[in-house]
Amino acid sequence: MIFLGTIEDIHNFDSLAKEHWKEFNKQEPCFNKEILSHFPVIICKEDNNIVGYVFFLVFNSPYYAEKWAQVDMFYLKPEYRHKGIGTKMFNMLIDLVKSEGCKRVLSSYNNKKPLASFYDNLGFSSTHVAVVKEI
């Protein structure tokens, strides 16, 4: 079951987020649930277990007179990958933000867990590279 919800709908958020973070970062996450509570989230649930999420936000473009959507965090437990579930989650997100007038969806992914083919299959094109320097 895939549905639109809030962070409060993810009863196991702390453990799921830690599992998500362990895949690509050695540092323990400290998610600000107050901030995340303002983000809509697409949730994937099997039985009573939340197995994935896509947090996103909609905003006015600083460059054009249009709305954009930004994917903030996307995670799907490994045993649910390669089954079309992530695609269904993103298709729902795209339908939702399109109905709000969005013209673009932006996202990024960690190079340690490449998702290039996933995004390519959804029709995303690579236009920018996100870089980070820890200081």
N, C-alpha and C positions, 0 to 999 in steps of 0.2 A: 504494500500500500504506500503510495506516494502522495503527500499532501503539503499544503502551505501552512506553516505554523509559526511559533515563536520559540525562543530558547526554553521557555517554561514547559513546552511540550516534549522536550528532550530530557526525560527523567534520568538518563545515564550520561548526561553531557560531560561531566568531569572525567569519567573513565574513558569515554569514547574520544574526547579531545586529547587526552594523554596518549592514547593508542595512536591517534593521528599524528601527533607531534613526534613520537618516538621513531617514526619511519624516516624522518629526514633531519632531525635536529637533536643534538645532545643535551641542550638546555631544557630544563623542565618548564613547561608553559605556565603562564599566570594570566589566564584569560579574564578580561574585565567584563563580567556578565552584565553589568549595568549598561555599558556601551552596546554589547551584543544584543541586549534586549530591545534595542531600537531597530535592529536589522530584521527584515523578513527572512525566513528560512524555509527552504524546501526540505522536507524530511522524508526519509525512507524507513518504513517500519515493517518488520516481519514478526508475526505473532504479537507479542508485547514488547519486543526488543527494537530499539532504534538502531539501525545499522548504517545510516549515512545521513549527510546533511550538505546543503549548499546555502551558506549565508551570502546575502547580497544587499546592495543598496541601489536606489535610483536617485539620480541627481541631475541638475541642469549643467550641461556642458559649459566649461569655461571658454570654449573656443567658437562654438556655433550656437545658434538659437534652436537647440534641440535637447532632449533628455537622453541620458545614457544610463546604463546599468553596469555595476562593477561587482564581479564575484569576489567575495572576500575570503571565504574558506570553503573548500570542497573536500569531502572525505566520504569514502565508501569502504567498509570493512573488506579486507582482501578476499574473503570467501564469496563475496557478492559481485566481484568484478568480472568483466568479460561475459556478462549475461544480458547486456542491454539496459541494466538498471540505471547506470550513470547517464546514459543517453536519454532515458525517459525523464530523469530528474532535470536535466538541462533543457529538454524540450518543454517541460512545464514552466521552467523559469523564463525561457524565451517567449512563450505564449503570454505569460503574466506581464512581463515588462513591455512587450509589444502593445498589449492592451492599454498600458499606461502612457503610450506614445514614445517609448524609447526607440532610438534609431541605431544604437550600437550597444553591444555587450562586451565589456572588457574583462579579461581574466589573466591570471599568471599561474605558473606552477613551478615547483621546485625542481631544479636540474637533477637532483639526486633520485627523484622518482619521476622520470620523464612521462609526460602525457601528450606529447606532440601528436601522435596518431589519433588519440581520442578526440582532441580538439579539431584536427584536420577532418575527421569523419563527420563532425558536427557542422562543418562549413566555416570554422574560424580560420582566419588567415593571420600569419605572424606579421605584425607591423612594428612592434617595439620589443626591446629586450629589457627586462627589469634587472637591475644590478644592485648589489648591496655591499657596503663596506662597514664592517663592525668597527666601532671606534671606542 
